[in-house]
């Protein structure tokens, strides 16, 4: 399959988009971070041995060496953008679109935020003696978020606009026919990939261990970590697996916890088909997602998905094995409902209205 078959985007535009993305998501963060590190090193002689590294409601409440800000610049300002860029290039591949453009803008915006935050936090502490009161951080935070917004918007604007076309339609392996009065139900389950689920479970175990340690030793933050643990655990349980149903009444998908869920009545469905989905290329990631083109869905992996086109609304998709059979069955019910429409109106005495 060629690049043109997947995206229907001119190869020259696609190459320019990928090249600009690399400059925005890798080269620009490198330049910004290098400038930040160089400035920090120049400032070191005028900085105290310990500087404020955290501010609470009552002012500075945690201190450390100035080199702590060096790692913020290198970590958040450069390492994270490189991870974003690498993940985007490897997962999207040739299926480029607005999601990649947004991730490129996010990468360089993080570099601007981390560098502004670090240098801003240090500049208000230059030539400050131990007896002086360290200024508040409010102005620095405002400047950091402003840098994030301005640089991110500029990075979005300079990248070429490439529209990621929806994945190709998958041909059904066999036709599905439903006789009048016959009731056939299709059931399926779509779940998070095992590797991703295992990684999240490791995070949960780590959070649980940290919460137990903080609570057992009476240290601050124990209840905060506990709340985060509960929220993450509930979110994981609610989104790790979904049950999908296709019935004569329509389409439904719900979490194994019962929520979140979606129900699309048969009368609200225009059509159904099986398509191939690129999670990052079309939706910017996995989970219950909303794409840049307005489509939404339960996107657990790349591959086949049921796409339900809704009247007056954007399509909804679910990645799942057996998408071809499920979409064929749903389309059969849509056709039967349309055929039964005039008969229902005649039986009720209402005239048929042709738009």
Secondary structure as the mmCIF struct_conf table of DSSP 4:
data_model
#
loop_
_struct_conf.conf_type_id
_struct_conf.id
_struct_conf.beg_label_comp_id
_struct_conf.beg_label_asym_id
_struct_conf.beg_label_seq_id
_struct_conf.end_label_comp_id
_struct_conf.end_label_asym_id
_struct_conf.end_label_seq_id
HELX_RH_AL_P HELX_RH_AL_P1 UNK A 3 UNK A 7
HELX_RH_AL_P HELX_RH_AL_P2 UNK A 11 UNK A 22
HELX_RH_PI_P HELX_RH_PI_P1 UNK A 23 UNK A 27
HELX_RH_AL_P HELX_RH_AL_P3 UNK A 28 UNK A 43
HELX_RH_3T_P HELX_RH_3T_P1 UNK A 44 UNK A 46
BEND BEND1 UNK A 47 UNK A 47
BEND BEND2 UNK A 49 UNK A 50
STRN STRN1 UNK A 51 UNK A 56
TURN_TY1_P TURN_TY1_P1 UNK A 57 UNK A 58
STRN STRN2 UNK A 59 UNK A 64
TURN_TY1_P TURN_TY1_P2 UNK A 66 UNK A 66
HELX_RH_AL_P HELX_RH_AL_P4 UNK A 67 UNK A 74
HELX_RH_PI_P HELX_RH_PI_P2 UNK A 75 UNK A 79
HELX_RH_AL_P HELX_RH_AL_P5 UNK A 80 UNK A 92
TURN_TY1_P TURN_TY1_P3 UNK A 93 UNK A 94
BEND BEND3 UNK A 97 UNK A 97
HELX_RH_AL_P HELX_RH_AL_P6 UNK A 98 UNK A 123
TURN_TY1_P TURN_TY1_P4 UNK A 124 UNK A 127
TURN_TY1_P TURN_TY1_P5 UNK A 130 UNK A 131
BEND BEND4 UNK A 132 UNK A 132
HELX_LH_PP_P HELX_LH_PP_P1 UNK A 133 UNK A 136
BEND BEND5 UNK A 137 UNK A 137
HELX_RH_AL_P HELX_RH_AL_P7 UNK A 138 UNK A 158
BEND BEND6 UNK A 159 UNK A 159
HELX_LH_PP_P HELX_LH_PP_P2 UNK A 160 UNK A 161
HELX_LH_PP_P HELX_LH_PP_P3 UNK A 165 UNK A 168
STRN STRN3 UNK A 169 UNK A 169
HELX_LH_PP_P HELX_LH_PP_P4 UNK A 170 UNK A 172
BEND BEND7 UNK A 173 UNK A 174
TURN_TY1_P TURN_TY1_P6 UNK A 180 UNK A 181
STRN STRN4 UNK A 186 UNK A 191
HELX_RH_AL_P HELX_RH_AL_P8 UNK A 194 UNK A 217
TURN_TY1_P TURN_TY1_P7 UNK A 218 UNK A 218
TURN_TY1_P TURN_TY1_P8 UNK A 220 UNK A 221
HELX_RH_AL_P HELX_RH_AL_P9 UNK A 222 UNK A 239
BEND BEND8 UNK A 240 UNK A 240
STRN STRN5 UNK A 241 UNK A 247
TURN_TY1_P TURN_TY1_P9 UNK A 248 UNK A 249
STRN STRN6 UNK A 250 UNK A 255
TURN_TY1_P TURN_TY1_P10 UNK A 256 UNK A 257
BEND BEND9 UNK A 258 UNK A 258
BEND BEND10 UNK A 260 UNK A 260
STRN STRN7 UNK A 261 UNK A 265
HELX_RH_3T_P HELX_RH_3T_P2 UNK A 266 UNK A 268
STRN STRN8 UNK A 269 UNK A 277
HELX_RH_PI_P HELX_RH_PI_P3 UNK A 279 UNK A 283
BEND BEND11 UNK A 284 UNK A 286
STRN STRN9 UNK A 287 UNK A 290
TURN_TY1_P TURN_TY1_P11 UNK A 292 UNK A 293
BEND BEND12 UNK A 294 UNK A 294
STRN STRN10 UNK A 296 UNK A 299
BEND BEND13 UNK A 301 UNK A 302
STRN STRN11 UNK A 303 UNK A 310
TURN_TY1_P TURN_TY1_P12 UNK A 311 UNK A 312
BEND BEND14 UNK A 313 UNK A 313
STRN STRN12 UNK A 316 UNK A 319
TURN_TY1_P TURN_TY1_P13 UNK A 321 UNK A 322
HELX_RH_AL_P HELX_RH_AL_P10 UNK A 323 UNK A 348
TURN_TY1_P TURN_TY1_P14 UNK A 349 UNK A 349
HELX_LH_PP_P HELX_LH_PP_P5 UNK A 350 UNK A 352
#
